Amino acid sequence: MAGVPASALSTAAVPAAIVAVDGLVKDYGAVHAVRGISFAVRRNEILGFLGPNGAGKTTTIRCLLDLLRPTAGRVEVFGLDTGRDGVAIRARLTYLPGELRLPERQTAAELVAGLGRLRGGFDPVRREELAARLELDLARPMRNLSSGNRRKVALLLAFLWPVELLVLDEPTGGLDPLMQREFLRLVREARARGATILLSSHVLSEVQRVADRVVVLRAGLVVADGTVDELRRRVSQRVEVWFSGTAPAAALDTVPGLADRESEGRRFTATLTGPIGPLLRVLAAHDVESMLIEEPDLEEAVLGLYEEAAP
């Protein structure tokens, strides 16, 4: 699994879609885990891959790593077919699984050294830098590490080699908020060096902070594919406006997307779904003293999608 620096390949040698999933189906007997999904991960983007437990995220990830074979459909990574070129694909990426199985008797330093031999070496300066940033003692045996420190070992391994694609499945489980923040810095730095990141996480706040785009699965189907802002715009925003005089209820009634309108003297409240432009144009014609618009949250949008798609 020798890593190849992202800078080692010209952009002409790398397809625009680093990961391309087309009509992927994966069945386990009578259980339809993934039901004909299609999406892409573009070069040098951070894609948030979201969904409740059992949505099919991990199954999809295992198919793109050639750890599982699809029932139907096609998966390509770096323009290569996962079923035919799995070894070549895995040599150019790093996978951090959600469930960690680390050798109990080895220290983190011994594990890094062993994997380094398999991957053609590693940069010891980079190893020490990551250990310091993650506050990780490399000399302690794995059996003496907490779940959070085991996760730090996995993160060190994930970011040690300058690969082209990082596939991260629930990477921050067990980490405290400071380490979660450090993880986000590492993700941004990897992207700045040219890497592409597929980030599967239940921590929606961290996805909101770093993802360029989000794909949401529910019951084996893609129920949303778009930017974070596009998903957030699906959520109703609470609007509160104070006017110098009586709220112009008649004019506000003409604004599309407003619901739950309430006018009381100078104060007007409502929920807004969709673009804010029409509301601002109406408000511009009146004397407004103050306005509060609550920022929509990715978590609300995604939870709403889970509920909409529920059987």
C-alpha positions as semicolon CSV with decimal commas, in nm:
position;residue;x (nm);y (nm);z (nm)
1;M;0,000;0,000;0,000
2;A;0,278;0,246;-0,087
3;G;0,138;0,598;-0,095
4;V;0,193;0,822;-0,397
5;P;0,221;1,196;-0,334
6;A;-0,068;1,385;-0,489
7;S;0,181;1,620;-0,653
8;A;0,350;1,328;-0,830
9;L;0,071;1,305;-1,087
10;S;-0,017;1,574;-1,336
11;T;-0,380;1,682;-1,342
12;A;-0,401;1,540;-1,693
13;A;-0,333;1,191;-1,553
14;V;-0,609;1,214;-1,293
15;P;-0,979;1,216;-1,390
16;A;-1,201;1,505;-1,281
17;A;-1,404;1,257;-1,072
18;I;-1,164;1,078;-0,838
19;V;-1,450;0,847;-0,730
20;A;-1,736;0,765;-0,967
21;V;-2,023;0,546;-0,844
22;D;-2,277;0,447;-1,110
23;G;-2,589;0,245;-1,029
24;L;-2,427;0,066;-0,735
25;V;-2,633;-0,218;-0,590
26;K;-2,523;-0,436;-0,300
27;D;-2,746;-0,709;-0,161
28;Y;-2,685;-0,942;0,130
29;G;-2,928;-1,218;0,044
30;A;-3,274;-1,064;0,079
31;V;-3,133;-0,746;0,238
32;H;-3,089;-0,457;-0,007
33;A;-2,810;-0,257;0,156
34;V;-2,742;-0,025;-0,140
35;R;-3,011;0,023;-0,404
36;G;-2,874;0,165;-0,728
37;I;-2,694;0,479;-0,609
38;S;-2,486;0,713;-0,824
39;F;-2,258;1,000;-0,716
40;A;-1,907;1,131;-0,771
41;V;-1,623;1,272;-0,561
42;R;-1,444;1,541;-0,759
43;R;-1,072;1,599;-0,762
44;N;-0,945;1,796;-0,460
45;E;-1,286;1,831;-0,293
46;I;-1,398;1,733;0,055
47;L;-1,719;1,532;0,027
48;G;-1,931;1,475;0,335
49;F;-2,090;1,129;0,311
50;L;-2,385;1,123;0,549
51;G;-2,668;0,898;0,656
52;P;-2,816;0,725;0,961
53;N;-2,694;0,384;1,077
54;G;-2,780;0,122;0,819
55;A;-2,807;0,373;0,534
56;G;-2,541;0,195;0,327
57;K;-2,243;0,430;0,377
58;T;-1,992;0,174;0,500
59;T;-2,107;-0,083;0,244
60;T;-2,052;0,174;-0,031
61;I;-1,706;0,260;0,104
62;R;-1,610;-0,109;0,113
63;C;-1,723;-0,148;-0,248
64;L;-1,507;0,142;-0,364
65;L;-1,209;-0,012;-0,179
66;D;-1,280;-0,352;-0,339
67;L;-1,331;-0,504;0,005
68;L;-1,680;-0,599;-0,116
69;R;-1,794;-0,678;-0,469
70;P;-2,108;-0,501;-0,594
71;T;-2,418;-0,700;-0,682
72;A;-2,462;-0,463;-0,977
73;G;-2,337;-0,127;-1,100
74;R;-1,991;0,014;-1,142
75;V;-1,741;0,189;-0,915
76;E;-1,429;0,364;-1,043
77;V;-1,151;0,527;-0,842
78;F;-0,883;0,730;-1,025
79;G;-1,056;0,620;-1,345
80;L;-0,978;0,255;-1,261
81;D;-1,232;-0,023;-1,214
82;T;-1,237;-0,134;-0,850
83;G;-1,304;-0,498;-0,935
84;R;-1,014;-0,521;-1,179
85;D;-0,763;-0,272;-1,035
86;G;-0,822;-0,291;-0,659
87;V;-0,455;-0,330;-0,566
88;A;-0,346;-0,034;-0,780
89;I;-0,627;0,179;-0,636
90;R;-0,546;0,099;-0,272
91;A;-0,180;0,190;-0,332
92;R;-0,289;0,549;-0,394
93;L;-0,521;0,606;-0,099
94;T;-0,553;0,579;0,277
95;Y;-0,857;0,426;0,447
96;L;-0,944;0,495;0,810
97;P;-1,222;0,253;0,915
98;G;-1,483;0,337;1,173
99;E;-1,409;0,019;1,369
100;L;-1,046;0,005;1,474
101;R;-0,857;-0,318;1,524
102;L;-0,505;-0,233;1,635
103;P;-0,242;-0,487;1,749
104;E;-0,263;-0,495;2,129
105;R;0,102;-0,578;2,198
106;Q;0,262;-0,323;1,968
107;T;0,336;0,038;2,045
108;A;0,224;0,308;1,805
109;A;0,589;0,355;1,700
110;E;0,620;-0,016;1,618
111;L;0,297;-0,012;1,420
112;V;0,412;0,291;1,218
113;A;0,747;0,125;1,150
114;G;0,580;-0,198;1,033
115;L;0,340;-0,021;0,800
116;G;0,625;0,199;0,681
117;R;0,809;-0,109;0,558
118;L;0,500;-0,214;0,362
119;R;0,449;0,132;0,216
120;G;0,806;0,202;0,115
121;G;0,906;0,413;0,414
122;F;0,778;0,727;0,583
123;D;0,899;1,069;0,689
124;P;1,009;1,049;1,056
125;V;0,985;1,426;1,093
126;R;0,624;1,412;0,980
127;R;0,557;1,128;1,227
128;E;0,692;1,332;1,517
129;E;0,500;1,641;1,406
130;L;0,171;1,449;1,394
131;A;0,238;1,282;1,729
132;A;0,297;1,623;1,888
133;R;-0,014;1,777;1,731
134;L;-0,228;1,481;1,838
135;E;-0,064;1,469;2,186
136;L;0,014;1,100;2,132
137;D;0,277;0,898;2,317
138;L;0,421;0,666;2,052
139;A;0,598;0,448;2,309
140;R;0,288;0,316;2,487
141;P;0,151;-0,028;2,393
142;M;-0,185;-0,019;2,220
143;R;-0,347;-0,224;2,497
144;N;-0,281;0,062;2,741
145;L;-0,441;0,328;2,524
146;S;-0,789;0,469;2,570
147;S;-1,032;0,461;2,279
148;G;-0,955;0,826;2,210
149;N;-0,580;0,764;2,197
150;R;-0,632;0,462;1,971
151;R;-0,822;0,693;1,740
152;K;-0,524;0,930;1,747
153;V;-0,298;0,643;1,633
154;A;-0,532;0,582;1,341
155;L;-0,533;0,952;1,251
156;L;-0,153;0,964;1,260
157;L;-0,144;0,670;1,016
158;A;-0,408;0,831;0,795
159;F;-0,220;1,158;0,755
160;L;0,138;1,027;0,761
161;W;0,159;0,944;0,390
162;P;0,081;1,208;0,120
163;V;-0,176;1,002;-0,070
164;E;-0,417;1,122;-0,338
165;L;-0,740;1,009;-0,169
166;L;-0,833;0,990;0,199
167;V;-1,136;0,776;0,286
168;L;-1,232;0,855;0,645
169;D;-1,515;0,659;0,809
170;E;-1,626;0,810;1,144
171;P;-1,273;0,943;1,207
172;T;-1,332;1,143;1,526
173;G;-1,513;0,895;1,750
174;G;-1,376;0,921;2,104
175;L;-1,186;1,246;2,044
176;D;-1,229;1,551;2,266
177;P;-1,328;1,887;2,108
178;L;-0,966;2,010;2,089
179;M;-0,859;1,700;1,896
180;Q;-1,165;1,725;1,672
181;R;-1,051;2,077;1,584
182;E;-0,699;1,951;1,512
183;F;-0,846;1,681;1,288
184;L;-1,026;1,947;1,083
185;R;-0,697;2,133;1,042
186;L;-0,533;1,815;0,914
187;V;-0,814;1,762;0,665
188;R;-0,782;2,116;0,532
189;E;-0,404;2,081;0,505
190;A;-0,438;1,753;0,314
191;R;-0,675;1,918;0,066
192;A;-0,435;2,213;0,031
193;R;-0,163;1,965;-0,070
194;G;-0,390;1,831;-0,347
195;A;-0,566;1,539;-0,180
196;T;-0,932;1,447;-0,221
197;I;-1,125;1,352;0,095
198;L;-1,433;1,135;0,140
199;L;-1,552;1,203;0,495
200;S;-1,824;0,981;0,640
201;S;-1,935;1,110;0,978
202;H;-2,226;1,137;1,218
203;V;-2,074;1,459;1,356
204;L;-2,261;1,694;1,125
205;S;-2,101;2,007;1,270
206;E;-1,755;1,898;1,153
207;V;-1,889;1,815;0,807
208;Q;-2,050;2,159;0,789
209;R;-1,719;2,322;0,873
210;V;-1,501;2,149;0,609
211;A;-1,712;1,986;0,336
212;D;-1,748;2,139;-0,008
213;R;-2,037;1,912;-0,093
214;V;-2,257;1,654;0,080
215;V;-2,414;1,327;-0,032
216;V;-2,687;1,194;0,198
217;L;-2,796;0,829;0,200
218;R;-3,115;0,689;0,350
219;A;-3,215;0,321;0,331
220;G;-2,962;0,254;0,055
221;L;-3,065;0,547;-0,165
222;V;-2,917;0,891;-0,231
223;V;-3,170;1,143;-0,097
224;A;-2,957;1,456;-0,141
225;D;-2,644;1,560;-0,331
226;G;-2,531;1,922;-0,319
227;T;-2,327;2,186;-0,143
228;V;-2,368;2,254;0,228
229;D;-2,538;2,585;0,147
230;E;-2,782;2,415;-0,091
231;L;-2,886;2,169;0,180
232;R;-2,914;2,441;0,442
233;R;-3,143;2,643;0,216
234;R;-3,396;2,361;0,237
235;V;-3,448;2,442;0,604
236;S;-3,692;2,710;0,717
237;Q;-3,529;3,012;0,881
238;R;-3,694;3,210;1,158
239;V;-3,731;3,577;1,068
240;E;-3,801;3,862;1,311
241;V;-3,834;4,223;1,189
242;W;-3,903;4,542;1,386
243;F;-4,039;4,842;1,194
244;S;-4,049;5,210;1,286
245;G;-4,424;5,199;1,243
246;T;-4,683;4,927;1,213
247;A;-4,559;4,615;1,034
248;P;-4,677;4,620;0,667
249;A;-4,864;4,289;0,686
250;A;-5,025;4,323;0,342
251;A;-4,690;4,376;0,168
252;L;-4,528;4,091;0,359
253;D;-4,811;3,858;0,257
254;T;-4,682;3,882;-0,103
255;V;-4,338;3,736;-0,015
256;P;-4,303;3,375;-0,139
257;G;-4,175;3,118;0,108
258;L;-4,299;3,293;0,422
259;A;-4,512;3,087;0,660
260;D;-4,637;3,115;1,017
261;R;-4,666;3,493;0,977
262;E;-4,745;3,698;1,287
263;S;-4,777;4,077;1,299
264;E;-4,806;4,253;1,634
265;G;-4,767;4,629;1,626
266;R;-4,416;4,708;1,497
267;R;-4,299;4,345;1,521
268;F;-4,329;4,084;1,246
269;T;-4,221;3,717;1,272
270;A;-4,235;3,427;1,026
271;T;-4,044;3,127;0,894
272;L;-3,878;3,154;0,554
273;T;-3,805;2,870;0,314
274;G;-3,613;2,948;-0,003
275;P;-3,421;3,257;-0,117
276;I;-3,421;3,567;0,099
277;G;-3,411;3,816;-0,191
278;P;-3,789;3,868;-0,227
279;L;-3,820;3,944;0,145
280;L;-3,533;4,195;0,134
281;R;-3,688;4,374;-0,163
282;V;-4,015;4,421;0,028
283;L;-3,833;4,534;0,342
284;A;-3,628;4,788;0,142
285;A;-3,948;4,982;0,073
286;H;-4,020;5,027;0,446
287;D;-3,848;5,179;0,747
288;V;-3,687;4,882;0,928
289;E;-3,530;4,932;1,270
290;S;-3,384;4,583;1,316
291;M;-3,395;4,236;1,165
292;L;-3,295;3,891;1,290
293;I;-3,265;3,591;1,060
294;E;-3,154;3,264;1,220
295;E;-2,888;3,088;1,014
296;P;-3,006;2,748;0,890
297;D;-2,808;2,453;1,021
298;L;-2,682;2,151;0,824
299;E;-2,791;1,920;1,105
300;E;-3,151;2,038;1,078
301;A;-3,144;1,990;0,700
302;V;-2,998;1,640;0,719
303;L;-3,226;1,525;1,000
304;G;-3,518;1,654;0,796
305;L;-3,402;1,444;0,501
306;Y;-3,375;1,136;0,724
307;E;-3,734;1,189;0,839
308;E;-3,869;1,262;0,489
309;A;-3,715;0,947;0,349
310;A;-3,817;0,722;0,639
311;P;-4,051;0,435;0,543
